[in-house]
Amino acid sequence: MISPDQVVEMLKPTSTPGPIPTVIPTPPHYQESTAAGQRTLWVVFALMVISSATFSLLSWNVPTTKRLFHVITTLTTIIASLSYFAMASGQASSFACAAAKDKHEHVPDIPYTECRQIYWARYVDWALTTPLLLLDLCFLAGVDGAHTLMAVIADVIMVLSAMFAAYGDNKTAQHWGWYVIGCISYIFVIWHVAVHGTTMVRAKGVKVTRLFGSLALFTLAVWTVYPIVWGIAEGAHRMSVDTEIMAYAVLDLLAKTVFGFWLLVSHRAMPETNVDLGGWWSHGLGNVEGRIRIGDEE
């Protein structure tokens, strides 16, 4: 027969329940630049200003008819200077936010908001300066207007697609769909400038062909790194904003400043690179001397 004491002993709990996990909401995560990133922006701004002044001085004794490359290259670094000043001074940026989840083992996943700082001035800069760089290459190679226009349009679509992707949710087709569109547009840029330009530049001689080939290869190599950095930084959020700033700073200096010095110094020593726009560049459309007007009364 079982005694009452044995029944009480059997009914005792074998283990003490642990505390109930407390679920604390996860605050929004912000990925933004720090003092290191801001210093980098100021340094690049100063270098772009110095480059603009240097390019202007290089064109000081150059006749207007031979100043086309100088004007385009100087405008490129001036626009870049304005962009970097806007970013360095704390303007021209906003946060792109998307939903994310903080995973736990014993409780449900906790949703939170992830926000990354996007410098939209960078895309305004690229939308204006990269077409100018393409004009430099197209004028150097003697590319016809149709291919030049298509290259510029494809380039603008590429930049705008990157901006739309940066503000999209990085876990949706919206984000990576725009990224793919931008990459396809870049292929069209390569076709119209590099492939077609290589064919057209042969009519200008061996020296210009070599110069164009070197500049085009350098430009396309640098430009190809941009979507790689974008995919790691603004795409997958695997790179800090400061590192992103530094990476783009190096690329911008190579693509604009180094390219500009290389082109202008080579252009000065190579008369074959002069561009003849039929008098429009230096005299305008209404001031061509010696033109016969059919239908004038006198």
Backbone bond lengths (Angstrom), bond angles and torsions (degrees), N, CA, C in turn:
res aa  C-N    CA-C-N  psi(-1)  N-CA   C-N-CA  omega(-1)  CA-C   N-CA-C  phi
1 M - - - 1.460 - - 1.536 108.58 -
2 I 1.349 115.25 136.74 1.467 121.36 -177.48 1.509 108.97 -86.28
3 S 1.299 115.21 130.49 1.460 119.66 180.00 1.525 110.48 -81.51
4 P 1.327 117.01 157.92 1.484 120.19 177.87 1.523 111.92 -57.79
5 D 1.315 118.14 -34.39 1.464 119.69 -179.81 1.527 111.69 -63.96
6 Q 1.334 116.09 -36.55 1.456 119.67 178.16 1.519 112.05 -67.72
7 V 1.314 117.46 -35.81 1.477 121.26 178.04 1.520 110.29 -65.04
8 V 1.333 115.98 -42.14 1.476 119.79 179.44 1.529 110.24 -64.13
9 E 1.327 115.00 -39.45 1.465 119.43 -179.85 1.516 111.44 -65.32
10 M 1.334 117.02 -37.37 1.458 121.82 179.96 1.525 112.11 -69.14
11 L 1.327 116.64 -31.08 1.468 120.44 -176.91 1.522 113.19 -84.16
12 K 1.322 118.33 -5.26 1.459 120.13 178.64 1.530 109.98 -69.42
13 P 1.342 118.17 141.10 1.474 120.24 178.18 1.519 111.32 -66.88
14 T 1.303 115.10 140.61 1.465 120.16 -177.51 1.523 112.76 -79.30
15 S 1.328 118.75 -22.87 1.479 121.71 -179.30 1.511 109.37 -143.74
16 T 1.284 114.91 153.21 1.463 120.71 178.84 1.517 109.90 -91.62
17 P 1.339 118.48 125.90 1.473 120.31 -179.29 1.525 110.62 -63.04
18 G 1.350 116.36 140.71 1.458 121.46 179.19 1.511 111.07 -79.26
19 P 1.303 115.85 171.21 1.463 119.57 179.28 1.515 111.91 -68.26
20 I 1.304 116.24 148.03 1.467 121.76 179.14 1.532 108.52 -74.74
21 P 1.330 117.43 128.20 1.471 118.76 -178.89 1.525 111.19 -58.78
22 T 1.298 114.99 138.56 1.461 120.75 177.75 1.524 109.23 -94.63
23 V 1.307 117.10 126.92 1.458 122.70 -179.74 1.523 108.76 -94.75
24 I 1.319 116.57 114.91 1.459 121.69 179.32 1.531 108.16 -106.84
25 P 1.315 118.67 124.38 1.473 120.21 179.44 1.530 111.43 -57.86
26 T 1.325 115.52 136.34 1.457 120.95 179.30 1.520 109.82 -81.97
27 P 1.334 118.49 125.57 1.465 119.68 179.40 1.520 110.97 -69.95
28 P 1.320 118.38 161.88 1.472 120.59 178.15 1.525 111.98 -59.43
29 H 1.311 115.58 142.57 1.451 121.86 176.96 1.530 109.08 -97.20
30 Y 1.322 117.11 126.57 1.457 121.58 -179.51 1.521 109.93 -113.41
31 Q 1.335 115.89 124.69 1.456 122.38 173.89 1.526 107.44 -106.09
32 E 1.325 115.81 109.25 1.461 120.08 -176.45 1.514 110.55 -142.65
33 S 1.314 115.31 167.82 1.458 120.97 -177.38 1.517 111.22 -74.72
34 T 1.322 115.32 156.94 1.456 122.15 176.80 1.534 109.00 -118.15
35 A 1.319 115.76 -166.21 1.463 120.14 -178.63 1.528 112.03 -60.84
36 A 1.328 117.50 -34.61 1.469 120.46 179.75 1.519 111.14 -64.00
37 G 1.333 116.52 -43.11 1.453 119.86 177.90 1.513 112.33 -65.31
38 Q 1.337 117.11 -40.49 1.463 120.44 179.78 1.523 111.05 -65.43
39 R 1.323 117.99 -39.48 1.462 120.19 177.40 1.526 111.06 -62.53
40 T 1.310 115.58 -39.98 1.464 119.47 178.22 1.520 111.23 -61.02
41 L 1.313 117.09 -42.21 1.467 120.89 179.25 1.525 111.62 -62.03
42 W 1.348 116.52 -41.25 1.460 119.93 179.20 1.534 111.15 -66.63
43 V 1.325 117.30 -39.06 1.465 120.61 179.74 1.526 110.25 -64.19
44 V 1.325 117.46 -44.97 1.466 120.32 179.96 1.527 110.42 -65.87
45 F 1.332 117.19 -37.69 1.469 119.92 175.90 1.520 110.32 -57.22
46 A 1.336 117.24 -47.14 1.465 120.85 179.61 1.523 111.72 -62.27
47 L 1.334 117.09 -41.85 1.463 120.40 179.89 1.523 111.78 -66.18
48 M 1.322 117.56 -36.46 1.463 120.64 177.56 1.527 111.19 -67.79
49 V 1.329 117.08 -37.92 1.469 120.20 177.40 1.528 110.12 -65.08
50 I 1.329 116.85 -44.78 1.464 120.76 178.56 1.528 110.61 -61.78
51 S 1.328 116.39 -41.14 1.470 119.97 178.66 1.521 111.07 -63.86
52 S 1.331 117.49 -41.21 1.467 120.94 179.12 1.523 110.70 -61.92
53 A 1.336 116.67 -43.88 1.455 120.46 179.02 1.533 111.02 -64.40
54 T 1.321 116.58 -40.10 1.468 120.42 179.98 1.522 111.17 -66.20
55 F 1.332 117.14 -43.11 1.464 120.26 178.48 1.527 110.76 -62.32
56 S 1.335 116.73 -37.36 1.465 120.22 178.10 1.520 110.82 -65.04
57 L 1.322 117.13 -41.11 1.461 120.63 178.66 1.526 111.51 -65.62
58 L 1.318 116.57 -36.48 1.463 119.93 178.70 1.521 111.94 -63.86
59 S 1.323 117.50 -25.41 1.464 121.20 -179.51 1.518 112.83 -93.57
60 W 1.345 116.92 2.12 1.467 120.75 -172.62 1.530 112.16 -60.53
61 N 1.326 117.72 -45.52 1.466 121.97 -177.49 1.528 112.94 -100.83
62 V 1.318 116.66 14.13 1.461 120.79 -179.48 1.527 109.13 -93.92
63 P 1.330 119.41 130.09 1.466 120.50 178.06 1.530 111.47 -59.50
64 T 1.329 115.57 153.13 1.463 120.00 -177.81 1.519 111.77 -58.65
65 T 1.325 116.68 -34.32 1.463 119.88 -179.09 1.522 112.76 -65.93
66 K 1.342 117.70 -20.36 1.464 121.80 -178.09 1.534 111.98 -113.94
67 R 1.347 116.79 18.36 1.456 120.99 -173.57 1.525 112.89 -103.96
68 L 1.301 117.74 9.78 1.465 120.30 -175.12 1.530 111.53 -60.34
69 F 1.316 118.06 -49.94 1.464 120.61 -179.28 1.525 111.37 -63.87
70 H 1.329 116.90 -35.39 1.461 120.47 179.54 1.535 110.95 -64.78
71 V 1.316 116.00 -43.05 1.469 120.02 -178.97 1.522 110.74 -65.44
72 I 1.330 116.79 -47.37 1.464 120.51 -178.13 1.523 110.63 -63.00
73 T 1.328 117.11 -44.73 1.463 120.96 -177.77 1.522 111.17 -67.06
74 T 1.335 117.11 -39.68 1.465 120.31 178.74 1.525 111.03 -66.15
75 L 1.315 117.60 -41.23 1.462 120.65 177.64 1.531 110.99 -61.63
76 T 1.321 116.36 -35.00 1.472 120.07 179.77 1.520 111.16 -61.33
77 T 1.322 117.38 -48.11 1.465 119.48 -178.42 1.529 112.11 -75.11
78 I 1.340 118.05 -28.29 1.466 119.62 176.13 1.530 110.20 -65.14
79 I 1.325 117.15 -45.23 1.465 120.89 178.23 1.524 110.18 -62.90
80 A 1.325 116.85 -41.27 1.463 120.20 177.81 1.526 110.87 -63.46
81 S 1.334 117.53 -37.04 1.470 120.67 177.60 1.520 110.75 -61.54
82 L 1.317 116.96 -44.59 1.468 120.56 179.55 1.522 110.93 -63.39
83 S 1.319 116.12 -40.23 1.459 120.10 179.58 1.523 111.14 -63.61
84 Y 1.321 116.95 -46.45 1.464 119.93 -178.44 1.527 111.80 -69.87
85 F 1.329 117.56 -31.21 1.461 118.49 174.95 1.527 110.84 -65.43
86 A 1.341 116.10 -41.12 1.465 119.64 178.43 1.522 111.30 -62.64
87 M 1.325 117.52 -41.35 1.458 120.41 -179.31 1.525 111.40 -72.66
88 A 1.344 116.99 -40.58 1.463 120.24 -177.79 1.520 112.13 -69.07
89 S 1.327 117.30 -31.15 1.461 120.97 -178.06 1.521 113.14 -84.08
90 G 1.327 116.97 3.94 1.457 120.59 175.85 1.515 114.78 93.52
91 Q 1.317 117.61 8.45 1.452 121.17 177.59 1.522 110.41 -102.15
92 A 1.324 114.83 -179.12 1.464 122.36 168.77 1.516 113.72 60.77
93 S 1.324 117.92 35.18 1.462 120.21 174.08 1.529 108.78 -143.95
94 S 1.302 115.82 155.91 1.461 122.18 176.31 1.520 107.90 -151.94
95 F 1.334 115.88 173.68 1.461 120.39 -177.28 1.521 110.37 -105.52
96 A 1.317 115.07 132.76 1.465 121.90 171.99 1.522 107.38 -100.49
97 C 1.323 116.50 116.85 1.469 121.44 -174.73 1.519 110.65 -110.12
98 A 1.312 115.61 145.02 1.463 122.03 178.60 1.525 109.06 -145.88
99 A 1.321 116.30 154.79 1.464 121.58 179.93 1.522 110.42 -75.36
100 A 1.347 115.18 141.87 1.463 122.01 177.63 1.524 108.60 -143.15
101 K 1.334 116.97 172.19 1.462 121.37 -178.22 1.523 110.14 -131.24
102 D 1.330 115.03 138.23 1.454 122.65 174.91 1.525 107.55 -98.97
103 K 1.327 117.90 111.72 1.459 122.17 -172.47 1.521 111.89 -84.41
104 H 1.357 116.03 139.77 1.469 123.63 177.97 1.527 108.97 -130.78
105 E 1.317 115.92 159.50 1.467 120.54 -177.74 1.519 112.24 -84.04
106 H 1.332 118.37 -41.96 1.458 121.15 -170.63 1.527 113.78 -106.71
107 V 1.303 117.84 -5.88 1.466 121.16 179.23 1.510 108.70 -131.33
108 P 1.312 117.85 162.76 1.473 120.10 178.59 1.532 111.33 -60.69
109 D 1.333 114.74 155.59 1.459 120.46 177.83 1.524 110.10 -60.79
110 I 1.335 116.07 141.34 1.454 121.37 -177.41 1.530 108.97 -102.50
111 P 1.328 118.11 118.16 1.463 119.93 178.89 1.536 111.12 -74.44
112 Y 1.306 115.11 148.22 1.465 120.57 175.08 1.528 108.03 -152.32
113 T 1.302 116.17 175.67 1.462 122.12 -177.99 1.522 109.66 -110.19
114 E 1.316 116.00 130.87 1.456 121.95 178.11 1.521 108.82 -110.23
115 C 1.327 117.55 123.27 1.460 122.57 -176.75 1.532 109.65 -121.30
116 R 1.320 116.15 134.52 1.466 121.38 178.78 1.524 109.44 -124.01
117 Q 1.308 115.98 137.59 1.457 121.43 -179.65 1.525 109.80 -73.93
118 I 1.328 115.58 126.34 1.461 122.46 179.54 1.522 108.41 -116.86
119 Y 1.317 116.71 124.36 1.462 121.40 176.88 1.529 108.63 -89.37
120 W 1.331 115.75 96.16 1.465 118.56 -177.18 1.526 111.90 -71.07
121 A 1.353 118.28 -20.83 1.467 120.24 176.91 1.523 111.16 -62.06
122 R 1.321 116.04 -27.99 1.467 120.37 178.87 1.526 110.29 -62.12
123 Y 1.329 117.23 -39.70 1.455 120.45 -179.05 1.521 111.31 -74.87
124 V 1.321 117.93 -33.73 1.466 120.78 173.57 1.526 109.49 -62.44
125 D 1.322 115.89 -43.03 1.461 121.80 176.86 1.523 110.04 -57.86
126 W 1.311 117.22 -53.47 1.466 120.30 -177.40 1.522 112.36 -63.08
127 A 1.332 117.45 -36.13 1.464 120.28 -179.22 1.523 111.98 -66.00
128 L 1.341 117.22 -23.71 1.462 121.16 179.79 1.531 112.57 -99.10
129 T 1.320 117.54 -37.64 1.463 120.08 -173.24 1.529 113.96 -86.43
130 T 1.330 117.44 -36.35 1.469 117.29 -178.74 1.535 112.31 -65.68
131 P 1.353 120.54 -36.03 1.470 117.91 172.20 1.529 112.75 -62.18
132 L 1.345 117.34 -34.32 1.462 119.60 177.27 1.529 111.28 -65.56
133 L 1.331 115.96 -40.27 1.465 119.07 176.98 1.525 111.26 -63.87
134 L 1.322 116.14 -37.57 1.467 119.69 177.26 1.523 110.92 -66.67
135 L 1.345 117.19 -36.17 1.462 119.76 176.70 1.524 110.67 -62.74
136 D 1.324 116.85 -40.50 1.461 119.77 175.74 1.525 111.11 -55.70
137 L 1.329 116.44 -48.66 1.462 120.44 -178.45 1.524 111.58 -67.16
138 C 1.331 116.91 -41.00 1.471 120.34 -178.28 1.523 111.14 -67.79
139 F 1.330 117.63 -42.08 1.464 120.43 177.39 1.525 110.70 -65.91
140 L 1.314 116.60 -37.87 1.461 119.91 179.08 1.522 111.34 -63.21
141 A 1.329 116.56 -41.46 1.463 120.61 -177.49 1.521 112.82 -84.46
142 G 1.335 117.98 -15.03 1.455 120.57 -176.19 1.510 112.67 78.57
143 V 1.339 116.79 31.45 1.465 120.86 179.61 1.520 109.36 -67.92
144 D 1.312 117.68 139.52 1.462 122.33 -178.77 1.521 110.93 -67.39
145 G 1.329 115.38 163.37 1.462 121.27 -175.84 1.508 114.01 -63.11
146 A 1.324 118.03 -34.85 1.464 120.84 -178.17 1.532 110.62 -63.97
147 H 1.317 116.89 -48.73 1.467 119.80 -179.90 1.531 111.19 -69.53
148 T 1.328 116.41 -34.30 1.464 119.04 177.72 1.517 110.90 -63.52
149 L 1.335 116.67 -45.11 1.463 120.71 179.72 1.519 111.09 -62.79
150 M 1.319 117.98 -42.97 1.460 120.99 -179.98 1.524 111.18 -65.43
151 A 1.323 116.78 -37.10 1.471 120.12 178.20 1.523 110.78 -65.34
152 V 1.328 117.03 -41.81 1.462 120.86 179.91 1.527 110.69 -65.85
153 I 1.327 117.76 -43.08 1.471 121.18 -179.87 1.530 110.04 -64.58
154 A 1.333 117.13 -44.13 1.467 120.20 178.25 1.522 110.89 -61.80
155 D 1.319 116.17 -36.53 1.463 120.40 179.51 1.526 111.24 -66.42
156 V 1.327 117.02 -44.28 1.473 120.39 178.90 1.524 110.56 -63.30
157 I 1.336 117.50 -40.87 1.472 120.73 176.77 1.521 110.05 -61.29
158 M 1.327 117.47 -39.76 1.465 121.83 179.34 1.526 110.85 -60.79
159 V 1.336 117.24 -45.94 1.466 121.05 -178.34 1.526 111.06 -67.84
160 L 1.331 116.98 -45.31 1.462 119.89 -179.70 1.525 111.32 -64.46
161 S 1.317 117.07 -36.06 1.466 120.39 177.85 1.524 110.59 -63.54
162 A 1.323 116.95 -39.51 1.463 120.52 177.77 1.526 111.04 -64.36
163 M 1.334 116.98 -38.09 1.463 119.89 179.07 1.525 110.94 -67.90
164 F 1.337 116.78 -44.62 1.466 120.04 178.44 1.528 110.77 -61.68
165 A 1.329 116.55 -38.84 1.462 120.23 178.90 1.523 111.43 -66.62
166 A 1.333 117.37 -36.96 1.460 120.69 -178.67 1.520 111.84 -62.97
167 Y 1.327 117.09 -32.58 1.458 120.99 -179.16 1.529 112.67 -92.72
168 G 1.312 117.66 2.41 1.453 120.64 178.20 1.518 111.66 -91.23
169 D 1.311 115.49 167.59 1.466 121.59 177.88 1.524 108.61 -71.35
170 N 1.328 116.89 123.60 1.462 119.44 -174.88 1.519 113.94 -73.14
171 K 1.315 117.19 1.88 1.466 119.83 177.46 1.526 111.50 -112.48
172 T 1.314 118.42 13.50 1.455 121.89 -177.89 1.525 110.21 -124.30
173 A 1.345 114.47 167.01 1.458 120.35 177.19 1.520 111.43 -67.24
174 Q 1.324 117.03 -23.20 1.454 120.57 177.48 1.517 110.75 -58.40
175 H 1.310 115.91 -42.68 1.465 121.97 -176.90 1.533 110.75 -70.15
176 W 1.307 116.34 -57.71 1.452 119.64 -175.07 1.528 112.41 -79.34
177 G 1.324 117.63 -19.77 1.459 119.89 175.01 1.525 111.68 -63.98
178 W 1.330 116.15 -45.56 1.462 119.65 176.33 1.524 111.22 -63.99
179 Y 1.315 116.58 -35.05 1.461 120.75 179.00 1.535 110.22 -62.48
180 V 1.320 116.73 -43.00 1.467 120.57 179.06 1.526 110.27 -65.23
181 I 1.335 117.12 -40.92 1.465 120.49 177.92 1.525 110.34 -59.80
182 G 1.338 116.50 -42.54 1.456 120.03 178.04 1.522 112.48 -62.38
183 C 1.330 117.07 -40.85 1.470 120.42 179.51 1.527 111.40 -66.39
184 I 1.332 116.76 -38.58 1.469 119.66 177.53 1.527 110.28 -65.26
185 S 1.324 116.59 -39.92 1.468 120.06 177.47 1.520 111.11 -61.88
186 Y 1.317 116.20 -36.28 1.463 120.09 178.94 1.526 110.99 -64.00
187 I 1.313 117.47 -34.99 1.463 120.87 177.18 1.522 110.16 -62.27
188 F 1.346 117.19 -39.48 1.459 120.45 177.46 1.526 111.13 -66.02
189 V 1.331 117.03 -36.26 1.466 120.12 176.15 1.525 110.26 -60.99
190 I 1.316 116.58 -44.89 1.466 120.88 179.03 1.527 110.71 -61.22
191 W 1.318 115.81 -41.20 1.467 119.88 -178.69 1.526 111.36 -62.78
192 H 1.341 116.78 -50.85 1.460 120.43 -173.87 1.522 112.86 -72.22
193 V 1.326 117.90 -31.77 1.464 120.34 -176.13 1.522 111.32 -95.77
194 A 1.317 117.17 -57.14 1.470 120.13 -173.47 1.531 111.84 -74.46
195 V 1.316 116.53 -53.30 1.467 119.57 -175.09 1.520 110.71 -69.59
196 H 1.327 116.97 -53.71 1.464 119.85 -178.75 1.531 110.61 -69.44
197 G 1.326 117.21 -37.27 1.451 119.86 179.57 1.518 112.79 -63.43
198 T 1.326 117.41 -36.26 1.462 120.69 178.09 1.523 111.54 -61.70
199 T 1.318 116.68 -34.46 1.460 120.55 177.74 1.528 111.88 -72.22
200 M 1.347 115.83 -40.98 1.459 120.10 -175.76 1.526 112.45 -73.61
201 V 1.321 118.43 -34.83 1.458 121.31 -172.45 1.526 112.43 -71.12
202 R 1.299 118.90 -17.79 1.464 121.16 -178.96 1.517 112.47 -61.54
203 A 1.333 116.88 -25.30 1.467 119.88 179.12 1.522 112.15 -71.20
204 K 1.341 118.45 -13.26 1.467 121.70 -178.45 1.523 113.56 -94.82
205 G 1.300 117.36 -1.65 1.451 119.34 176.97 1.515 113.15 107.23
206 V 1.333 114.64 171.69 1.456 121.20 -174.40 1.521 111.68 -68.99
207 K 1.342 118.11 -41.50 1.460 121.42 -176.71 1.520 111.67 -62.04
208 V 1.326 116.46 -47.97 1.465 120.15 -179.65 1.520 110.27 -67.25
209 T 1.327 117.21 -36.16 1.460 120.67 178.75 1.526 110.97 -61.85
210 R 1.342 115.98 -43.28 1.462 119.29 178.77 1.523 111.35 -66.46
211 L 1.345 116.80 -41.95 1.464 120.11 179.35 1.516 110.76 -62.92
212 F 1.322 116.82 -46.42 1.466 119.63 179.47 1.519 110.87 -62.92
213 G 1.330 116.82 -42.55 1.462 119.50 -179.93 1.518 111.84 -61.18
214 S 1.335 116.67 -41.38 1.465 120.24 179.92 1.523 111.29 -67.68
215 L 1.339 116.74 -46.45 1.468 120.34 -179.37 1.527 111.68 -66.17
216 A 1.325 116.91 -41.35 1.466 120.00 -179.83 1.522 110.86 -66.04
217 L 1.329 116.90 -42.50 1.465 119.88 178.89 1.522 110.31 -64.72
218 F 1.330 117.61 -43.07 1.462 121.67 178.16 1.520 110.93 -60.98
219 T 1.342 116.56 -46.71 1.472 121.06 -177.90 1.519 111.48 -64.08
220 L 1.319 116.94 -47.47 1.464 119.67 -177.74 1.531 111.15 -67.88
221 A 1.327 117.70 -32.68 1.466 119.98 177.05 1.525 110.25 -65.53
222 V 1.338 116.81 -43.71 1.464 120.56 178.62 1.519 110.63 -67.14
223 W 1.323 116.23 -44.34 1.470 119.85 -178.95 1.522 111.83 -63.72
224 T 1.318 118.22 -29.97 1.459 120.59 -179.73 1.522 111.53 -68.18
225 V 1.328 117.48 -26.09 1.465 120.52 179.26 1.527 110.90 -73.15
226 Y 1.330 117.71 -27.57 1.469 120.49 -178.82 1.531 112.86 -56.04
227 P 1.339 119.82 -53.23 1.472 118.26 179.91 1.528 113.45 -64.89
228 I 1.343 117.54 -25.33 1.461 119.71 176.13 1.525 110.12 -68.05
229 V 1.341 115.88 -46.86 1.471 119.90 176.98 1.517 110.14 -62.44
230 W 1.322 116.95 -41.89 1.466 120.20 179.49 1.520 110.93 -60.31
231 G 1.335 116.93 -44.45 1.462 119.69 -178.21 1.514 112.90 -62.74
232 I 1.347 117.45 -36.26 1.467 121.03 179.50 1.521 111.17 -77.67
233 A 1.328 116.89 -40.04 1.471 121.45 -173.80 1.527 111.64 -86.15
234 E 1.316 116.64 -79.31 1.463 120.50 -176.16 1.525 112.79 -74.32
235 G 1.332 116.53 -21.13 1.450 119.06 179.68 1.517 113.14 -80.26
236 A 1.332 116.99 -64.89 1.462 121.74 -176.28 1.522 113.25 -94.82
237 H 1.325 117.89 -5.94 1.479 122.22 -179.34 1.532 111.39 58.52
238 R 1.342 116.21 37.26 1.455 121.29 178.91 1.530 111.97 -100.31
239 M 1.303 116.83 5.32 1.459 122.15 -179.63 1.517 108.01 -131.13
240 S 1.327 116.47 137.04 1.458 119.90 -179.95 1.524 110.28 -67.84
241 V 1.324 116.47 160.43 1.461 121.06 -179.38 1.528 110.37 -64.69
242 D 1.326 117.54 -37.37 1.460 120.29 178.16 1.527 111.79 -62.93
243 T 1.325 116.35 -45.59 1.467 120.04 178.25 1.518 110.95 -64.14
244 E 1.318 116.31 -37.74 1.465 120.85 176.16 1.526 110.72 -60.53
245 I 1.332 117.00 -45.39 1.460 121.13 178.74 1.523 110.89 -58.85
246 M 1.327 116.68 -45.27 1.459 120.84 -178.59 1.526 111.62 -65.53
247 A 1.326 116.66 -39.79 1.459 120.17 179.73 1.523 110.99 -64.87
248 Y 1.331 116.79 -47.50 1.458 119.90 178.32 1.526 111.68 -65.74
249 A 1.328 117.87 -32.10 1.462 121.18 178.77 1.521 110.64 -62.32
250 V 1.334 116.64 -45.97 1.462 120.62 178.84 1.525 110.30 -63.12
251 L 1.321 117.23 -43.75 1.464 120.94 -179.39 1.521 111.52 -64.58
252 D 1.337 117.39 -42.43 1.464 120.26 179.53 1.521 111.59 -64.04
253 L 1.322 117.29 -39.90 1.463 119.87 178.37 1.523 111.44 -65.67
254 L 1.313 116.52 -38.51 1.462 119.65 177.61 1.528 111.18 -68.42
255 A 1.334 116.22 -46.46 1.462 121.04 -173.51 1.521 112.91 -71.64
256 K 1.334 117.89 -26.22 1.469 120.43 -174.80 1.524 112.42 -112.43
257 T 1.331 116.95 -54.49 1.460 119.80 -175.73 1.527 112.00 -73.41
258 V 1.322 117.02 -54.47 1.468 120.14 -179.42 1.524 110.38 -62.95
259 F 1.318 117.27 -43.81 1.464 121.52 177.02 1.525 110.54 -58.22
260 G 1.335 116.95 -44.29 1.456 120.79 -177.93 1.520 112.79 -63.25
261 F 1.335 117.10 -47.54 1.461 120.38 178.08 1.523 110.75 -60.66
262 W 1.301 116.79 -45.45 1.460 121.57 -179.12 1.534 110.27 -58.80
263 L 1.341 116.84 -47.49 1.462 120.97 -176.95 1.527 111.35 -66.26
264 L 1.332 117.93 -47.27 1.460 120.67 -174.20 1.523 112.24 -69.50
265 V 1.319 117.75 -40.41 1.470 120.13 178.08 1.523 110.24 -65.42
266 S 1.324 117.49 -42.80 1.466 120.68 178.85 1.520 111.18 -67.77
267 H 1.327 116.90 -38.22 1.462 121.56 -179.28 1.529 110.55 -64.04
268 R 1.325 117.94 -39.51 1.461 121.24 -179.53 1.533 111.55 -62.76
269 A 1.320 116.11 -35.49 1.466 120.14 -177.42 1.519 113.52 -92.52
270 M 1.333 117.39 5.59 1.457 120.09 -174.41 1.531 109.67 -136.36
271 P 1.336 118.53 91.11 1.474 120.79 -178.47 1.531 113.60 -59.26
272 E 1.326 116.92 -22.73 1.471 119.25 -178.73 1.526 112.67 -65.74
273 T 1.327 116.79 -14.60 1.468 119.23 -178.08 1.527 112.61 -86.88
274 N 1.345 117.79 -3.14 1.463 119.84 -179.86 1.525 110.35 -61.37
275 V 1.330 115.16 142.82 1.460 121.46 -177.85 1.517 108.96 -108.75
276 D 1.323 117.10 126.50 1.457 122.51 178.20 1.528 108.79 -103.46
277 L 1.329 115.82 110.90 1.467 120.76 178.43 1.519 111.64 -102.20
278 G 1.316 116.32 27.02 1.456 119.89 174.20 1.519 114.56 70.20
279 G 1.299 119.62 26.12 1.455 121.87 178.50 1.505 114.55 87.71
280 W 1.315 118.04 -12.72 1.471 120.49 -177.90 1.519 111.62 -64.80
281 W 1.342 117.17 -41.00 1.468 120.28 -174.69 1.525 111.79 -62.92
282 S 1.334 117.50 -41.40 1.465 119.38 -174.01 1.526 114.06 -101.09
283 H 1.348 118.48 -23.24 1.457 120.39 -175.01 1.527 113.99 -120.01
284 G 1.308 117.51 -15.43 1.457 118.82 -177.80 1.516 111.60 87.46
285 L 1.328 115.42 171.77 1.462 119.63 -176.50 1.522 113.08 -80.82
286 G 1.336 117.51 -21.50 1.467 119.48 -175.05 1.499 114.24 -103.24
287 N 1.349 118.28 7.08 1.457 120.53 -175.00 1.520 112.83 -124.57
288 V 1.297 117.70 31.91 1.462 120.91 179.08 1.517 108.11 -83.01
289 E 1.327 116.67 113.83 1.452 120.75 -176.04 1.525 111.13 -71.05
290 G 1.305 114.52 144.43 1.471 120.24 175.24 1.501 113.95 82.50
291 R 1.340 117.77 8.29 1.467 119.01 -178.69 1.521 109.49 -78.50
292 I 1.305 116.84 134.95 1.464 122.53 178.73 1.516 108.02 -92.53
293 R 1.330 115.94 126.92 1.478 121.62 179.43 1.523 108.14 -102.67
294 I 1.311 116.59 115.07 1.459 122.19 179.25 1.515 108.69 -80.47
295 G 1.322 116.81 130.27 1.456 120.68 177.71 1.504 113.28 104.12
296 D 1.376 119.28 -5.35 1.444 121.36 176.93 1.507 110.44 -68.97
297 E 1.309 118.92 141.06 1.451 121.64 -178.32 1.514 112.00 -71.52
298 E 1.321 118.30 -33.08 1.456 121.38 -179.40 1.528 110.46 -117.01
